[in-house]
Amino acid sequence: MITSQAPDSYGASISSFMRWAQERLQKEVEENDRVEAKTGTRDFILGSNDAKKQDFTDSEKVAIVNSIDKLRADGEKACNASSQFGIHTSTYYKWKRTNKK
């Protein structure tokens, strides 16, 4: 036997979702407006890395790799140690492989 609660429950679920989606979109628009007012553009991603590519000399790369190796010997994870020097973990491993000195 089918009860009349199923359609009402489904309809209520859809209505609830639509209210949530509308509220979420409104919050997103408000956040975009806030970012635009602060930065002058909506084309801004929080936490984005707009830094220029850094060029390191071979001796700087060796020094950074050695410093990361010391941190790793003390139990630090490669990703955390690499980020302390502003490089990606894959960059650390590449430098370690290509600049063995």
C-alpha positions in Angstrom: 0.0 0.0 0.0 1.4 3.4 -1.0 0.9 6.2 1.5 0.5 9.8 0.7 3.5 10.7 2.8 6.0 9.7 0.1 5.2 12.4 -2.3 4.9 15.0 0.4 8.2 13.9 1.9 9.9 14.0 -1.6 8.4 17.4 -2.3 9.5 18.7 1.1 13.0 17.3 0.4 13.2 19.1 -2.9 11.8 22.4 -1.4 14.4 22.1 1.4 17.2 21.6 -1.0 16.1 24.6 -3.2 16.0 26.8 -0.1 19.5 25.7 0.9 20.8 26.2 -2.7 19.3 29.7 -2.9 20.8 30.7 0.5 24.2 29.2 -0.6 24.1 31.1 -3.9 23.3 34.3 -2.0 26.2 33.8 0.3 28.5 33.2 -2.7 27.3 36.4 -4.4 27.9 38.4 -1.1 31.4 36.9 -0.8 32.2 37.8 -4.4 31.0 41.3 -3.8 33.2 41.5 -0.7 36.2 40.2 -2.5 35.6 42.6 -5.4 35.3 45.6 -3.0 38.6 44.5 -1.3 40.7 43.6 -4.3 39.0 45.5 -7.2 38.3 42.3 -9.1 36.1 39.3 -9.0 38.8 37.3 -10.7 40.4 36.3 -7.4 40.8 32.9 -5.9 41.5 32.8 -2.2 44.7 31.1 -1.4 45.9 31.2 -5.0 49.6 31.4 -5.6 50.3 34.5 -7.7 54.0 34.5 -7.0 56.5 34.6 -9.8 58.5 31.6 -10.7 61.7 31.7 -8.6 65.0 30.9 -10.3 67.4 29.2 -8.0 71.1 28.7 -8.7 72.4 25.2 -8.5 74.2 26.0 -5.2 70.9 27.3 -3.8 69.1 24.2 -4.9 71.7 22.0 -3.2 71.5 24.1 0.0 67.7 23.8 0.0 67.8 20.1 -0.6 70.3 19.6 2.2 68.2 21.7 4.6 65.1 19.7 3.7 67.0 16.4 4.1 68.0 17.6 7.7 64.4 18.3 8.5 63.3 15.0 7.1 66.0 13.2 9.2 64.3 14.9 12.3 61.0 13.3 11.3 59.4 16.1 9.2 57.4 15.0 6.2 58.7 15.9 2.8 55.7 18.0 1.9 55.9 20.1 5.1 59.7 20.5 4.9 59.4 21.5 1.2 56.7 24.1 1.8 58.9 25.8 4.5 61.3 26.6 1.6 58.5 27.6 -0.8 58.9 24.7 -3.2 56.6 21.8 -4.1 57.5 18.3 -2.9 58.0 17.2 -6.5 60.5 20.0 -7.0 62.4 18.8 -4.0 62.6 15.3 -5.3 63.6 16.6 -8.8 66.4 18.8 -7.3 67.5 15.9 -5.1 67.8 13.7 -8.1 69.5 16.2 -10.5 71.7 18.1 -8.1 73.5 15.4 -6.2 76.6 17.0 -4.7 
